[in-house]
Amino acid sequence: MNLRAVDLNFLVVFEAMYQERNQSKAGKRLNMSQPAVSNSLKKLRSIFNDRLFVKTVEGMQPTPKAEKLAPLIHEVINQLNSIYSEFAEFKPKSSKQVFRLTMSDYSEFVILPDLLNRLEKSAPKVQIKVHHTKLNDRHRFLSTGKLDLAIFSHYPQDFKQDKFNVQFSTTEDLYKQSLFDERVVVIARKNHPEIKGEISLKLFLKLQHAIIFLHKDTFPGDSVDQRLHELCEKREIKFMTQRTSTLAEVISKTNLIGTMVERYAKSFSILHGLQVLELPFNMSTFQMTLYWHARVNHDPANIWLRNELIKACQSLC
């Protein structure tokens, strides 16, 4: 093979095709037209003397040779990215880069307003795009570059309660940075007939509850229910929803009570007229944690955004 005849961009097209299994999706990801992707694929087939990707009912599937090439090409691209990132300069004032993040609704609600206010001055043309992702996809998306950063909760003292990022905590090619601590509190309507500024465990268990369940694999119990189970107690759940705003609205107009992370609760207490109360039992705090892949650890743009996120969260501490 004559390496002088090989355009390194062909390798990027190969990786996009391997991950997307579709020419249109690969083109969209690389900001290339479908004919341009098709032309690159044609040249790749000539270089490797193999069809590489074959059209099937399930999309463009890799040939055995493509399967062998994929990890090698991925490693080459990572090394080239590292070389470039080591010397490239990121200029936020003029950059039009799109950063892709994944985070919980809570992280969006609490962190993004301060972050976007910062970027309005420091990086007016930079875009932030938030993706809602499945647990099993996040590591892969970070490692392949589909995502730049992830922000999720982490229980350093109680690992089993990690629902969203357990794989992050156990994967060696990911870095993490704690952003701030958070805890769970009780919410009830301000004129609740049985609650005046505090709540006992007896009353907490006596009253009916409204709860959030975000994922089917976390229902019926959340971290509060797990803690109650450890105390050999159980609360009575009357209402379940996947929307935090609905939970706050329902609690503000009924005698149901609920639990919610504190920063969420304080914001909703103003909007919905809620009491925010201490839990009547001890429960571990957790950390909102920033994660990124080793492949972008030295990338100037990623470093810049990580620092902006850390600064945006300092006002929350």
Secondary structure, DSSP 8 states (H G I E B T S, - for coil): --GGG--HHHHHHHHHHHHH-SHHHHHHHHT--HHHHHHHHHHHHHHHTS--EEEETTEEEE-HHHHHHHHHHHHHHHHHHHHHHHH----TTT---EEEEEE-HHHHHHHHHHHHHHHHHH-TT-EEEEE---HHHHHHHHHHTS-SEEEEEE-TT-GGG--S-HHHHT-TTEEEEEEEEE-EEEEEETT-TT-SS---HHHHHHSEEEEE--SGGG-S--HHHHHHHHTT---EEEEEES-HHHHHHHHHTSS-BEEEEHHHHHHHHHHHTEEEE--SS----EEEEEEEEGGGTT-HHHHHHHHHHHHHHHTT-
